[in-house]
């Protein structure tokens, strides 16, 4: 059986790191980056795999595997989340660490990229087990993380409480320094506005993009896949900005109303019930039906890899705002670009979280806290400049916004690398 290139693309499921490298190479080709610099910028600086032995509530000993990949520190200390998820492996962590290098460079905050995780299903853990696992993990990696080296943050399966445990455990070795981790609760040296930042950033950027295209929010229909931290805050901001949100979804399925959903009601429903299951005022649809709805804006903000070569032809949205990391398969991304669908890439679209993490780190180092209005104003300012840079580059070079974002990021990291010498 002879496969055509198109068939091969359909059947080839790229690994996460491979996808990031493909995006990198597309941008590097535009920049005429030589092979030695490419290799230097692609290769992670350090990869650590550790065993995390932990006593479970029933007395048994479970040995988990934890990872921390530190990709690049030429622009500053490395920064990146910690995820507790059953799919965590070295390839995924490596890809996400690399994305963090480009993400912090696109928004021009003085960090490099890192990422970490533990392969475990957090849904099966008690609160005490999660705490013991977190502390054991810190015991294994505390020497390579810290406010001047590598600053972790929450990700899938972790939250502010997890960050407080990690901070406390790290400080047992190194003394008081709340800047060793971000995404902490506000009462524990966290930043106001950190929790909402990623979703709010998606909303801010959707607004900027449509303003650039001369479209008004109230004429725009939006479907949001995922109603967790990112999706719910994106929905809240977009609803307040008068976008018409016609569909949302979570693990229980999708909820659709062509006239627009009552987002405040959905938000309070989730707070009360823990998920959208049983939410009324909308017809039930599947998560895959949500992706192919005939709407203006699609915000995939759940997990990676949801738009693939298998379903890309069903995607009808004109604009895609990547709330999640890597929601579009690399080859599907090409199809969307050729078709004229504008994709605002994850390394810009969801950079609100790391930007406010940076504000948290700055406040911790100064022992001085900002109010919510200052955080929001600074976030808006940083994302606006980054958006204008990417938009201009995309138009000047006639490339996708993703390639434009990578080009800007690569130039900044390359420059820092050259200035420091190898």
N, C-alpha and C positions, 0 to 999 in steps of 0.2 A: 504494500500500500504506500503510494507516494504522497506524502503530506505537502501541501503548499505552505508558503510562509505564513499565510493567514491561519491555516489549520494548526500549524506548529504553535503559533502565538496563542491559539485558543486552548491547546492542550498543555501548554507549558506553564505550570504554576511556579512563578519565581519565588525564591525565598526573600524574606524581608530585606536582608542586607544587599542582596543582588539588585533589588528594585532601587534602593537608595543610590547604589553605584551607577545604575543606568541613568538616573536623573543627574547625578554628578557629571557623568561623562558628556551628556548632552550639553550641559552648560560649559564644561571645560573645552569642548570642541569649538563653541562660539568664541571662547576667550583665547584659543590657540595655546592652551596650557601644555607645557612639555611633559613628557612621560615621567621624568624623575620627580617633578613637583606633584603630579597627579598621585603618584604612588605614596609620596610623603603625606599628602593631605587626606588620602583615603584610609591609610593604615591606622588602626587604633593605637594609642600610646601604651595602654596597659589593659590587660584583661585578667580578671581574677575570678576563679571559681572556688567556692568554699563549701564545706559540709556544715550543716546547721543541725546538730543533734538536739532534740528537745523532748522533755518529758510531757506526755499528753495527760489530760485530766484523769484518764482511766489507769494511769500508772505505766503505760507502755512507753517505750522509747521510739521516737520516729526520727529518721535521719533525712533531712531535706537538703536540697542543693540550692545555693544562693550564688548570685553573680553580681559583679560590678565591672562595667566596661568604661574606661576613661579614654575618650577618643582624641581630644585635642585641647591643649591649654595655652596656645600661643597668644590668645587674646585675654586671658585671665583665668581665674580658678574655674574648674569644670563644674557643670551644673546639670542636674537631671533627676528625674523621678525614680521612685522605688515602687515596683508593682508586685503584688501578690496575686498570682493567677496560675491556673493549671497548664496554660500553654507557654509559660516563660521558658525560653531556652537561650543558649548563648547567641545564636544567630539573630533572634529577635532583639535581644538587649544590645547587641552590636549595632544593629540597624538604627535603633532608637537613640543610642549614644551619638552616632554620626549625625542624625537629624538634629539633635540638640546643638551640635557645633554650628550647623548652618542656620538654625532658628535664632540663636543668640546673636549671630553675626548679621542676619537680615534686619533685626530690630536694633542692632548696634548697641547692645549692652555688653559690658566688659567681662564676658564669660566665654569658656569653651564648653564642650559637650561631654556628658557622661550619662549613664543610665544603669539601673540595677533592678534586681528582682529575685524572688524566690518562687520556685515551682511548687505551688500548693493551691488547693481550692479553699479560698478564705471563707466560703459559705459553710464549710464543714468544721470551722474552728470556733471554739468559745473565745470570749474576750480575753480570758486569762492565757489561753494557748497562744493567741495572736501576740500578746505582750511578751511571753517567754521567747517566742520565735524571733521577734523584733530585737530583743535584747541580746540573744545568742548571736544573731547576725552581726550586730554592732561589735560584739567581742571579736569577731573574725576580721572585720574590715576597718576598725576605728583608726588604725595607723595611716590609712590611705585617704581618709575623708577628713574634712575640717574646713573652717571658714576661709582659709587661704589656699586650699588644695582642691576640694571637691565637695559641693554642698548639695546633699540630697533633698528631695521634696516628695509630696504625695503623688500617687498615680493610681491606676486601677487597683482596687482591693486594699488601698491604704488611705488614711485620712489624717486629720489634725491630731487626733489622739495618738495614732501610731508615731507621728513625728515627735510628740512630747516624750514618749518612752525612749525613742532613739536619741533625742537630745540628752535626756537624763542619763542614759547609759554611756554616751560618748563623754559627757562631763565627768563621769566617775574616773575616767582615765586622764582627761586633759584640763579639768577645771572649768569654771563658769565661762560659757561663751555661747549665748543663744544664737549667734550667727552661723553656728555649725550646721544648721538645717533650716529649711523654710517650709511654709505651709502649716505652721504651728497654730493652735487656737489663739484668738486675739488676747485671751487672758494670760497666755503663756508666751508673751513676746511675739505674737503673730501680728500680721498686718491687717488692718481694716480693708475689706474689699478683695482679699486674696481668694476666698472661696468662689466668688462670682466671676473672677477675672478672666478665665479662659472663655466662658460662655459670653460674657459681656464683650470681650474683644472680638469674638465672631460677629456679634451684632453690630458693633461699631464699624467693622470693616465691610460688612454687607451694606451698611448705610453709605459708606464712602464710595464703594464700587458703583452702587446704583445712582448716586448723585452724579458721579463722573459720566454715567451713561444717560443722564437726563431723565431718569425714572423717579416717580414719587412713591414712597413706601406704601401709601394707601392703595395704589394700583397693583401692588405686588403680592402674589400668593406664595406662601412658603410651606415646605414640608420639612420637618425635623425628625431625623431618625436617631433615637436615643433620647431619653429624658432623665439622664443622670445629672451629675454636676454640670457638665458642659451644656447639654441640650436644654436643661430646664432654665439655666441662666440666660442662654441665647434666646430662648422663647420669651422670657420675661422682658428682656431689653427690646427685642424686636416688636413685641406686642405694645410696649410703652411708646415705641417709635412709630406706631400705627401701621406696621406691616400686617397683612391678613394671613394668619397662620392657619392653614387648612388641615394639616395633619401632624400628629406626633406619635411616637411609639416608644415602647420599652420592652422588657423581656416578655410581658404578657400579650404583646401584639400591637397593632396600629389602630389609631382612632382618627376618623376622617369626617370633616364637615365642610362642604364646598363654600359655605357662607362665612367660614372662620370659626375657630374654636374659642371657647371661653378659657383663656390661658390662666387668669388668676384662680378660677375654679379648679383647673387641672393641677396647678401648683399646690393648692391647699389640700386637694384630694390625695396627692402623693404623700404629703407630710402626715396626713391622718392614717392612710392605709398602707403606706410603704411601697406601693406600685400603682400603676394606672388601672389594674384589673378591676373591671366593674364600673369604670367611668362612663357616665351617661352624657347625652347631648352630642353623641358622635356615632357614626356607624363603624363597626369593627372591620379592619382590613389586616392583611398580613404585613410583616415587615418588608417582604419583597414587593408587595403591591405598592407600599408607600414609596419605595425607590423609583417606581416607574409612573408615578402620578403625573398628570399634565399640569405642572405648576411652574412658576417662574424661577424660584430659588429652592434648591435642595441642600439641606445641611446634614450630611452624615456625621453624627457626633457620638457614635457608639464604639464600634471596634474597627480595626483595619480590614482591608481587603473585601469590602462589600460590593464595590462596582468592578466587575470582572469582564473578560471577553465574552462570557456567556450571557450577561444581562445588559451590556453597554448599549446595545441597539434598542433596548426598551426604555432607556433614560430619556425623558422628554424635557426635563428642566433646562432652562437656558443658562442658568448660573449655578455653580456648585461651590459652596463654602465649606472647606474641609475642617470640621470641628474636631474630628478624631485624627489620630496619626495614621497616615497611609491608607485612607479608605478606598482609593482608586488604584487598581492594578496598573502597572507601568504601560502595558500595551493598550489598555482601555483608555488611558490618559491621552495617548496619541490619537485614538479614534475621536475622542471628545474634542481635541484641539482642531483636528481636520474638519470636524463638523461645525465648528464655530461656537461650541459651548465654552463659556468662560469658567475656568476653575481657579478659585483662589486657593493656593496651596497651603497645606498644613503648616509649613515652616513660617508662614506669615499669619494665616487665619487663626491658628490656636496659640499664637505666641503671647497672648495676654497673660496667661498663667505664669510663665517664666519672667515676664516683665514685672509683674507685681511681686514675684518672689525676690527679684532683684531689689525692689523698693523695701521689702521686708529685711533683707540682708543689710542694706544701707542704714535703715533705722536701728537695727540691732547693733551695728558697729558704732553708731553715734549715741546709743542709749537715749534716743529721742524719737517719739512716735508722731506720725502724721495723722491728720483726720481723713475721713473717707473722701471728702471733696477733693483734697489734694491728691490722694491716690488716683481717683478717677480722672482728674484733670491731666495728671502726668501720663497716665496710661493712654488717654486719648491723644495726647501730643506725640508720644513715641510711636504709636501705631499709625497715626496720620502721616508722619514723616516717612516711615517705612513703606506704607502703601504708595505714597507719591513716587518714591524711588523706584519701586518695583513696576508701577504703572508706566513710568517714563521709559525705563529700560525695555520693557516689553514692547512698547510702541516703536521705540527707536530701532530696535534690532529685529522687529517683527517675529518675536518668539512668544511662546506661552508664558503666562505669568509665573508658572512654576520654574521654567528655565531662567526667566529674568531674576527671580528671587535667588535661585542657586548661583547665578552669575555674580550678583552683588555680594552674596555671602562668601563665595570662593575668593573674590578679589580682596575682601577685607582680611580673610584668614591668611591668604598668600602674602599680603603686604606685611602683616604682623610677623609672619614666619621669616620673611626676608630681612626685616629690620633687626630681628634678634640674632640671625645667623643660626646655622644648624646646631 
